[in-house]
Amino acid sequence: MSDTKITVIPILKNDIKDIEMTLNFQQEIEAPILKNQIIGTIQAKIKDEVILSRNIQIKEEIPKKQIWNYIQEIFLNYTKYLQQSLQV
């Protein structure tokens, strides 16, 4: 994860108890999802002061499934189920 940026923010010991983290994101996202697409934000506050705010981005593209992807999943799952049944 060499492209991940780490931010260090000095915080007073007395302020640690007042840190509030907020995560806002889309709970349902429909494919295709593009690489670097912003899907939300994360924010840190001490009392009411925002000390850090970052976007949440998709690291790699997620393509939309086609009908053949679903057929393949059904076949693979059925094959695993059949193998497990024969082992009993």
N, C-alpha and C positions, 0 to 999 in steps of 0.2 A: 504494500500500500504506500508506495513512494509518493503518490500524488496527494496524500492526506496531509492537510495542514494542521499543525498542533499549535494552539495558542495558550500561553501561560499567562494567567492574570493573578497578580499578587492580591491576597485577601487577608484582612486582619482576622485574627483568631475570634474576636468578638462578633464578626460578621458572618462566620460560617453557619451559624444557626438560622440566619436570615436569608440564605440563598434559596431562591425559588426557580425551578426549571420548568419551562413550558414547552411542550412538544405539540406542534400543529401540523397535521398532515392529512392528505386525502386517504380515507380508509378504503375506498374502492377505486381502483384505477383500471381502466380498460386498455388492454394491449391493442396495438403496439405501443410500447413505451420507448422513447428515444434515449440514447446515451446522453448523460448530463441533464436530462429533463428534471426540473425542480418539482418535487412533490410535497414539499412542506418546509417548515422552519423549526429550529430549536433555539430557545432563548433562555438566558440566565439573567436573573435580577437579584440585586441585594436591596431589600426594602422595595422601593418603587423605581430604582435606577437600573436600567438595562446595562449590564456589563459585558454581554456577549450575545450576538445574534448571528446565526449561520443558516444557510439554505441546506435542505436535505435533497441530494441529487442521486439519480440512478447511475450506478457505476458502468453498467453495460446494457446494451439494447435488449429488450424483451419483445420478440416478434409475436404477432397474433397467430394463434393456432389455426391450422386448417383442418378440414374433416379427416384427412389422412393421419394427422397427429393423434386424434381421438381414437381412430381405428387401431393404430399401432399400440396405444396405451391399453386398450381393451384386450388386444391379443397378448401383450406381455403380461398383464395381470392375470389373464386366464391361464396362461402357460405356467406361471408361478403357482397359482392355486392348484392346478392339475398335478404339478410335481409334488407339492406338499401333501395332496390327497393320496398319492401313490406311495409315499413314504410311511404312511400309518399302517 
